[in-house]
Amino acid sequence: MSSAQEAGHFDLVIRGSAVLTPEGTIPAEVGVRGGVIAAVVPLGTGLDGDRLMELAADETLLPGLVDTHVHVNEPGRTEWEGFASATRAAAAGGVTTLIDMPLNSIPPTVSVDALDTKRAVAAPQAAVDVGFWGGAVPGNLADLRPLHEAGAFGFKCFLVHSGVDEFPHLEPAEMEAALAELKTFDALLIVHAEDPAAIADTPPGAQYAGFLASRPPAAENTAIAGVIDAARRTGGRAHILHLSSAEALPLIRTAKADGVRLTAETCPHYLTLKAEEIPDGATAFKCCPPIREDANREQLWAGLADGTIDCIVSDHSPSTLDLKDLENGDFGVAWGGVSSLQLGLALIWTEARTRGISLEQVLRWMSAAPADLAGLDHKGAIAEGKDADFAVFAAEDTFTVDPAALQHKNPITPYAGKQLTGVVRRTLLAGADVDPAAPAGRLLRRGEARNS
């Protein structure tokens, strides 16, 4: 905790009785210089800065959240979401870094030209730091290394139809070939793992039970087993996206114990919602894979606790209101995606605190672990040398979710009317308050630090 740079002048000094550091939540002063944390010292040291920020008695200084699973959709489907609205929502929820998925934008991020297009669109709009995943699709094996060299953080593939025709899925042999190619430059393959053979063709209609039955746990379990086998054979690094089926936890746990290079994530909707309480026709709850039963949810929490699941990220996958088929409530027609980018921290903290899970643990799952997944060594903690990205969090304050008050472009959420505990009162990026009117987010490249 002590610093060789305690002496000297700082751009910003933050003082508070609760600062969440890797050593725990402590009374501390944080000195920021050049957008980077230059000192973390005991409260009362008296650091000197151009600006002084004093936390209120009920506030905790958190490291900014890192969300590695966000569909921004711009360009091409900006009416679904865009970089301006997505990064405003991120900042409002304490997220200071997001990694954008390679779909549902047009063009998808499956070539360097497409990555350049997306970066050009994002640059003037990003209110927080933004990085980009590339995509692995049939026929672009030769594009993977150039995308990696251009700064893509890794590569996403689907094993089932992605929902958009311009981002086709890989067959198992193609997925293994991609893993083998990525192994040659130690890049990460992130996988939407559902087996199309296990997914029912029958349209589920308005009954949630029908939709849930159409995408059974077996679809995930079979696909995840295939990913594990391919990673075992190739030695490549694989990551399981948005784990919904708790039945797959033993597979993942065993693979990790065997030394397979495997990680996994889950999402707030799988940890806070349960199938038993989803009304028929309530297509705001539709996502793929689906929200499962309460017993399954409890097992996912256990998988987090024992380290089988590494991190919690949003899978923010918005669409326009008409695509959610709200008028008819048909789960077979509605777009599958939950919008929760702004709400993730409050959702997880509301649930975690009732389970005796500490705020420190929540931030490990939602900041440090996603930063580690993406190789963002300068993110995810309040420690010397890390980026000065912070969220000021009132852990006991409460609010009721109002879709119209969210920064997401389209006002729909399955959490409408839900009372949550934990309010983000202020978000700082590189030591400055996030100002959506003057976006100052940086476009990140793999392996590049803010001050490099």
C-alpha positions as CSV (number, residue, x, y, z in Angstrom):
1,M,0.0,0.0,0.0
2,S,2.9,2.4,0.6
3,S,4.3,4.3,-2.3
4,A,7.7,5.6,-3.3
5,Q,5.8,8.5,-4.8
6,E,4.0,9.6,-1.7
7,A,5.9,12.9,-1.9
8,G,5.1,15.3,-4.7
9,H,2.2,16.9,-6.4
10,F,-0.8,15.1,-8.0
11,D,-3.4,16.2,-10.5
12,L,-6.1,14.7,-8.3
13,V,-6.2,13.4,-4.8
14,I,-9.2,11.3,-3.6
15,R,-9.8,10.8,0.1
16,G,-12.2,8.5,1.7
17,S,-12.9,6.1,4.5
18,A,-13.7,3.3,2.1
19,V,-11.4,2.7,-0.8
20,L,-11.6,-0.8,-2.4
21,T,-8.0,-2.0,-3.1
22,P,-6.6,-5.4,-3.8
23,E,-5.7,-5.6,0.0
24,G,-9.3,-4.9,1.0
25,T,-11.5,-1.9,1.6
26,I,-9.5,0.6,3.6
27,P,-9.4,4.3,4.6
28,A,-7.0,5.8,2.0
29,E,-5.9,8.6,-0.2
30,V,-5.4,8.0,-3.9
31,G,-3.1,10.2,-5.9
32,V,-3.6,10.5,-9.6
33,R,-1.0,11.8,-12.1
34,G,-1.4,11.8,-15.9
35,G,-4.5,9.7,-15.8
36,V,-2.7,6.9,-13.8
37,I,-2.8,6.0,-10.1
38,A,0.5,7.2,-8.7
39,A,-0.1,6.6,-5.0
40,V,-2.4,4.7,-2.6
41,V,-1.6,5.7,1.0
42,P,-3.3,5.7,4.4
43,L,-6.0,8.3,5.0
44,G,-4.4,11.2,6.8
45,T,-1.1,11.2,4.8
46,G,-2.1,14.5,3.3
47,L,-1.3,14.1,-0.4
48,D,-1.3,17.4,-2.3
49,G,-3.2,17.8,-5.6
50,D,-4.6,20.3,-8.0
51,R,-8.0,18.9,-7.3
52,L,-9.3,17.3,-4.1
53,M,-12.2,14.9,-4.0
54,E,-13.6,13.9,-0.6
55,L,-15.9,10.8,-0.5
56,A,-19.1,11.0,1.6
57,A,-19.4,8.8,4.6
58,D,-21.7,6.4,2.8
59,E,-19.5,6.1,-0.4
60,T,-16.9,3.6,-1.5
61,L,-14.4,4.2,-4.2
62,L,-14.4,1.3,-6.5
63,P,-12.2,0.5,-9.5
64,G,-14.1,1.1,-12.7
65,L,-16.0,-2.0,-13.9
66,V,-14.7,-3.8,-17.1
67,D,-17.5,-5.3,-19.2
68,T,-16.1,-7.6,-21.9
69,H,-19.4,-8.6,-23.5
70,V,-21.3,-5.6,-25.0
71,H,-23.1,-5.4,-28.3
72,V,-22.9,-1.8,-29.4
73,N,-24.2,-2.5,-32.9
74,E,-22.8,0.6,-34.6
75,P,-22.5,1.0,-37.6
76,G,-25.3,-0.7,-39.4
77,R,-27.8,-1.1,-36.6
78,T,-27.3,2.1,-34.6
79,E,-31.0,2.3,-34.0
80,W,-30.5,-0.7,-31.7
81,E,-27.7,1.0,-29.8
82,G,-24.7,3.1,-30.6
83,F,-21.3,4.2,-29.1
84,A,-22.7,7.4,-27.7
85,S,-25.7,5.8,-25.9
86,A,-23.8,2.6,-24.9
87,T,-20.9,4.4,-23.3
88,R,-23.2,6.8,-21.5
89,A,-25.1,3.8,-20.1
90,A,-21.8,2.2,-19.2
91,A,-20.6,5.3,-17.3
92,A,-23.9,5.6,-15.5
93,G,-23.4,2.0,-14.2
94,G,-19.8,2.5,-13.2
95,V,-18.4,0.7,-16.2
96,T,-15.2,2.5,-17.5
97,T,-14.1,0.0,-20.0
98,L,-16.1,-2.1,-22.4
99,I,-15.1,-4.5,-25.2
100,D,-17.5,-4.5,-28.1
101,M,-18.7,-7.7,-29.8
102,P,-18.0,-8.2,-33.5
103,L,-21.8,-8.4,-34.3
104,N,-24.5,-7.0,-34.8
105,S,-22.8,-4.2,-36.6
106,I,-22.7,-4.0,-40.3
107,P,-20.0,-4.8,-41.3
108,P,-19.2,-7.3,-38.6
109,T,-15.7,-7.1,-37.3
110,V,-14.2,-10.0,-39.3
111,S,-11.5,-8.2,-41.1
112,V,-9.0,-5.3,-40.5
113,D,-11.0,-3.1,-42.8
114,A,-14.2,-3.7,-40.7
115,L,-12.3,-3.1,-37.5
116,D,-11.0,0.2,-38.9
117,T,-14.5,1.2,-39.8
118,K,-15.8,0.5,-36.4
119,R,-12.9,2.3,-34.7
120,A,-13.5,5.4,-36.9
121,V,-17.2,5.5,-35.9
122,A,-16.5,5.0,-32.2
123,A,-13.6,7.4,-31.8
124,P,-15.6,10.7,-31.5
125,Q,-18.4,9.2,-29.4
126,A,-16.9,7.0,-26.7
127,A,-17.4,8.4,-23.2
128,V,-15.5,5.5,-21.7
129,D,-12.6,3.3,-22.9
130,V,-13.6,0.9,-25.7
131,G,-11.9,-2.1,-27.2
132,F,-13.0,-4.6,-29.8
133,W,-13.3,-8.3,-30.3
134,G,-12.8,-9.7,-33.7
135,G,-15.0,-12.4,-35.2
136,A,-14.2,-16.0,-36.4
137,V,-16.6,-17.0,-39.2
138,P,-16.4,-19.4,-42.1
139,G,-13.8,-18.4,-44.6
140,N,-11.9,-15.8,-42.5
141,L,-9.1,-17.9,-41.0
142,A,-6.5,-15.9,-42.8
143,D,-7.9,-12.7,-41.3
144,L,-7.4,-13.7,-37.7
145,R,-3.7,-13.0,-37.3
146,P,-4.0,-9.5,-39.1
147,L,-6.9,-8.6,-36.8
148,H,-4.8,-9.7,-33.8
149,E,-1.9,-7.6,-34.9
150,A,-4.3,-4.7,-35.4
151,G,-5.3,-4.9,-31.7
152,A,-8.4,-7.1,-31.5
153,F,-8.6,-8.6,-28.0
154,G,-9.6,-12.0,-29.3
155,F,-12.2,-13.7,-31.5
156,K,-15.8,-14.6,-31.1
157,C,-17.5,-17.5,-32.8
158,F,-21.0,-19.1,-32.6
159,L,-21.7,-22.8,-32.8
160,V,-25.4,-22.0,-33.6
161,H,-27.1,-19.4,-35.8
162,S,-26.0,-16.0,-34.4
163,G,-29.3,-14.3,-35.0
164,V,-27.9,-12.3,-37.9
165,D,-27.1,-13.8,-41.3
166,E,-23.9,-11.7,-41.9
167,F,-22.2,-13.4,-38.9
168,P,-22.5,-17.2,-39.7
169,H,-21.7,-19.8,-37.2
170,L,-18.8,-22.3,-37.3
171,E,-19.2,-26.0,-37.5
172,P,-17.2,-27.9,-34.8
173,A,-14.4,-28.7,-37.2
174,E,-14.1,-25.1,-38.2
175,M,-14.1,-24.0,-34.6
176,E,-11.2,-26.4,-33.9
177,A,-9.3,-25.1,-36.9
178,A,-9.8,-21.5,-35.6
179,L,-8.5,-22.6,-32.1
180,A,-5.5,-24.2,-33.7
181,E,-4.7,-21.1,-35.8
182,L,-5.2,-18.8,-32.7
183,K,-2.8,-21.0,-30.7
184,T,0.0,-20.0,-33.1
185,F,-0.1,-16.5,-31.7
186,D,-1.7,-17.2,-28.4
187,A,-5.0,-15.5,-29.0
188,L,-8.3,-16.2,-27.3
189,L,-11.4,-17.8,-28.8
190,I,-14.6,-16.8,-27.1
191,V,-17.5,-19.1,-27.9
192,H,-21.3,-18.9,-27.9
193,A,-21.7,-22.6,-27.1
194,E,-25.0,-24.1,-28.0
195,D,-25.5,-27.2,-30.2
196,P,-28.0,-26.6,-33.0
197,A,-29.0,-30.3,-33.1
198,A,-30.3,-30.0,-29.5
199,I,-32.5,-26.9,-30.2
200,A,-36.1,-27.5,-31.1
201,D,-37.4,-26.3,-34.5
202,T,-40.9,-25.8,-33.1
203,P,-41.7,-22.1,-32.6
204,P,-42.3,-21.6,-28.8
205,G,-45.0,-19.0,-29.1
206,A,-46.0,-16.8,-26.1
207,Q,-45.4,-19.4,-23.3
208,Y,-42.0,-19.0,-21.6
209,A,-42.0,-22.6,-20.7
210,G,-42.1,-23.5,-24.4
211,F,-39.2,-21.2,-25.2
212,L,-37.2,-22.6,-22.3
213,A,-37.9,-26.2,-23.4
214,S,-36.8,-25.3,-26.9
215,R,-33.2,-24.5,-25.8
216,P,-32.5,-27.2,-23.1
217,P,-29.4,-27.4,-21.0
218,A,-28.2,-30.3,-23.3
219,A,-27.7,-27.7,-26.1
220,E,-25.1,-25.9,-24.0
221,N,-23.6,-29.0,-22.3
222,T,-22.9,-30.7,-25.6
223,A,-21.4,-27.7,-27.2
224,I,-19.3,-26.9,-24.2
225,A,-17.9,-30.4,-24.2
226,G,-17.0,-29.9,-27.8
227,V,-15.1,-26.7,-27.0
228,I,-13.3,-28.4,-24.2
229,D,-12.2,-31.3,-26.4
230,A,-11.0,-28.9,-29.1
231,A,-9.1,-26.8,-26.6
232,R,-7.6,-30.0,-25.1
233,R,-6.4,-31.2,-28.6
234,T,-5.1,-27.9,-29.9
235,G,-3.7,-26.3,-26.6
236,G,-5.6,-23.2,-27.6
237,R,-7.3,-20.7,-25.2
238,A,-11.1,-20.9,-25.1
239,H,-13.6,-18.9,-23.2
240,I,-17.3,-19.9,-22.7
241,L,-19.6,-17.0,-23.1
242,H,-22.8,-16.3,-21.0
243,L,-23.0,-19.7,-19.2
244,S,-26.6,-20.5,-18.5
245,S,-26.6,-24.3,-17.9
246,A,-25.3,-25.2,-14.5
247,E,-25.1,-28.8,-15.7
248,A,-22.0,-27.8,-17.6
249,L,-20.1,-26.7,-14.4
250,P,-18.6,-30.2,-13.8
251,L,-17.3,-30.3,-17.4
252,I,-15.6,-26.9,-17.0
253,R,-14.3,-27.7,-13.5
254,T,-12.7,-30.9,-14.7
255,A,-11.2,-29.3,-17.8
256,K,-9.6,-26.6,-15.7
257,A,-8.2,-29.1,-13.2
258,D,-6.8,-31.0,-16.2
259,G,-4.9,-27.9,-17.4
260,V,-7.1,-27.1,-20.4
261,R,-6.8,-23.4,-21.1
262,L,-10.5,-22.6,-20.4
263,T,-12.4,-19.8,-18.7
264,A,-16.1,-19.0,-18.4
265,E,-18.4,-16.1,-17.7
266,T,-22.0,-15.7,-16.7
267,C,-24.3,-12.7,-16.7
268,P,-26.6,-10.7,-14.3
269,H,-29.8,-12.1,-15.8
270,Y,-28.8,-15.7,-15.1
271,L,-27.9,-14.8,-11.5
272,T,-30.8,-12.6,-10.6
273,L,-33.8,-13.8,-12.6
274,K,-35.6,-17.2,-12.6
275,A,-37.8,-19.0,-15.1
276,E,-40.5,-19.6,-12.6
277,E,-41.2,-15.8,-12.3
278,I,-41.2,-14.9,-16.1
279,P,-44.7,-14.2,-17.3
280,D,-45.9,-15.7,-20.6
281,G,-45.5,-13.1,-23.4
282,A,-42.8,-11.2,-21.5
283,T,-40.3,-11.1,-24.3
284,A,-38.1,-8.5,-22.5
285,F,-36.7,-11.6,-20.7
286,K,-35.8,-13.5,-23.9
287,C,-32.1,-14.2,-24.3
288,C,-30.1,-17.1,-25.8
289,P,-29.2,-19.3,-24.0
290,P,-32.3,-18.7,-21.8
291,I,-32.8,-17.8,-18.2
292,R,-33.4,-21.1,-16.4
293,E,-34.9,-22.2,-13.1
294,D,-34.1,-21.1,-9.6
295,A,-32.2,-24.3,-8.7
296,N,-30.0,-23.7,-11.8
297,R,-29.4,-20.1,-10.7
298,E,-28.3,-21.3,-7.2
299,Q,-25.7,-23.6,-8.8
300,L,-24.3,-20.8,-11.0
301,W,-23.7,-18.8,-7.8
302,A,-21.9,-21.8,-6.4
303,G,-19.9,-22.1,-9.6
304,L,-18.8,-18.5,-9.1
305,A,-17.9,-19.1,-5.4
306,D,-15.7,-22.1,-6.2
307,G,-13.9,-20.4,-9.2
308,T,-15.4,-22.5,-11.9
309,I,-17.0,-19.4,-13.4
310,D,-14.4,-16.6,-13.7
311,C,-16.4,-13.4,-14.3
312,I,-19.7,-11.6,-14.6
313,V,-20.4,-9.5,-17.7
314,S,-23.5,-8.0,-19.1
315,D,-24.0,-9.6,-22.6
316,H,-25.8,-6.3,-23.3
317,S,-27.7,-7.2,-26.5
318,P,-30.3,-4.5,-27.2
319,S,-32.7,-4.1,-30.1
320,T,-35.5,-1.8,-31.1
321,L,-38.8,-2.2,-29.3
322,D,-40.5,-3.7,-32.3
323,L,-38.0,-6.5,-32.6
324,K,-38.8,-7.6,-29.1
325,D,-42.4,-8.3,-30.4
326,L,-43.9,-6.7,-27.3
327,E,-47.4,-6.5,-28.9
328,N,-47.7,-10.2,-29.6
329,G,-45.2,-11.6,-27.0
330,D,-44.0,-14.4,-29.2
331,F,-40.7,-15.9,-27.9
332,G,-40.2,-17.5,-31.3
333,V,-40.2,-14.1,-33.1
334,A,-38.7,-11.7,-30.5
335,W,-35.0,-10.7,-30.6
336,G,-33.0,-12.6,-28.0
337,G,-31.1,-10.2,-25.9
338,V,-31.2,-8.4,-22.5
339,S,-30.3,-4.8,-22.0
340,S,-28.5,-4.4,-18.7
341,L,-25.3,-2.5,-19.3
342,Q,-26.2,0.3,-16.9
343,L,-27.6,-2.0,-14.2
344,G,-25.1,-4.8,-13.8
345,L,-23.3,-3.7,-10.6
346,A,-26.6,-2.9,-8.7
347,L,-28.2,-6.1,-9.9
348,I,-25.3,-8.3,-8.7
349,W,-24.7,-6.3,-5.5
350,T,-28.4,-6.5,-4.6
351,E,-28.3,-10.3,-4.9
352,A,-24.8,-10.8,-3.5
353,R,-25.3,-8.9,-0.3
354,T,-28.2,-11.1,0.7
355,R,-25.9,-14.1,0.3
356,G,-23.1,-12.7,2.5
357,I,-20.9,-12.0,-0.5
358,S,-18.6,-9.0,-0.1
359,L,-18.4,-6.0,-2.4
360,E,-14.7,-6.9,-2.8
361,Q,-15.7,-10.3,-4.3
362,V,-18.3,-8.7,-6.6
363,L,-15.6,-6.3,-8.0
364,R,-13.2,-9.2,-8.6
365,W,-15.9,-10.8,-10.7
366,M,-16.9,-7.6,-12.5
367,S,-13.6,-5.7,-12.8
368,A,-10.4,-7.5,-12.1
369,A,-11.4,-10.9,-13.7
370,P,-12.8,-9.4,-17.0
371,A,-9.7,-7.2,-17.2
372,D,-7.5,-10.3,-16.8
373,L,-9.6,-12.1,-19.4
374,A,-8.9,-9.4,-22.0
375,G,-5.3,-8.8,-21.0
376,L,-6.0,-5.3,-19.7
377,D,-3.1,-5.2,-17.2
378,H,-3.7,-1.5,-16.5
379,K,-7.4,-1.9,-15.6
380,G,-9.4,-3.6,-12.8
381,A,-7.9,-2.4,-9.5
382,I,-7.1,0.6,-7.4
383,A,-3.4,0.2,-7.3
384,E,-0.3,2.1,-8.3
385,G,0.3,2.0,-12.0
386,K,-3.3,1.2,-12.9
387,D,-5.5,3.6,-14.9
388,A,-7.3,6.0,-12.7
389,D,-10.8,4.7,-13.5
390,F,-13.2,4.8,-10.6
391,A,-16.8,4.5,-9.6
392,V,-18.1,6.2,-6.5
393,F,-20.6,3.8,-5.1
394,A,-23.2,4.2,-2.4
395,A,-23.6,0.6,-1.3
396,E,-26.7,1.1,0.9
397,D,-28.6,3.5,-1.3
398,T,-31.6,2.2,-3.3
399,F,-33.5,3.0,-6.5
400,T,-36.3,1.6,-8.6
401,V,-35.5,0.7,-12.2
402,D,-37.3,3.0,-14.6
403,P,-36.7,2.0,-18.3
404,A,-37.2,5.6,-19.4
405,A,-34.5,6.9,-17.1
406,L,-31.8,4.5,-18.5
407,Q,-29.2,5.7,-20.9
408,H,-29.8,2.7,-23.2
409,K,-31.2,3.8,-26.6
410,N,-34.3,1.7,-26.3
411,P,-36.3,1.8,-23.1
412,I,-36.9,-1.9,-22.4
413,T,-35.6,-4.0,-19.6
414,P,-36.8,-7.1,-17.7
415,Y,-35.9,-5.3,-14.5
416,A,-38.5,-2.5,-14.9
417,G,-40.0,-1.7,-11.5
418,K,-37.4,-3.7,-9.6
419,Q,-35.9,-2.1,-6.5
420,L,-32.1,-2.4,-6.4
421,T,-29.5,-1.6,-3.8
422,G,-26.3,0.3,-4.7
423,V,-26.1,3.6,-6.6
424,V,-23.2,4.8,-8.7
425,R,-23.0,8.5,-7.9
426,R,-20.0,9.4,-10.0
427,T,-17.7,7.8,-12.6
428,L,-14.2,8.9,-13.4
429,L,-12.1,7.9,-16.4
430,A,-8.3,8.6,-16.2
431,G,-8.9,10.8,-13.2
432,A,-11.6,13.0,-14.8
433,D,-15.4,12.9,-14.4
434,V,-17.0,11.2,-17.4
435,D,-18.8,13.9,-19.4
436,P,-20.9,12.5,-22.2
437,A,-21.1,15.9,-23.8
438,A,-17.3,15.9,-24.2
439,P,-16.5,12.2,-24.8
440,A,-12.9,11.4,-23.7
441,G,-12.9,7.6,-23.9
442,R,-9.9,6.0,-25.5
443,L,-9.9,3.3,-28.2
444,L,-7.9,0.4,-26.7
445,R,-5.8,-2.1,-28.6
446,R,-4.7,-5.4,-27.2
447,G,-1.4,-5.1,-25.3
448,E,-1.4,-1.3,-25.2
449,A,-1.5,0.7,-22.0
450,R,-3.2,4.1,-21.6
451,N,0.1,5.9,-21.0
452,S,2.1,4.0,-23.6
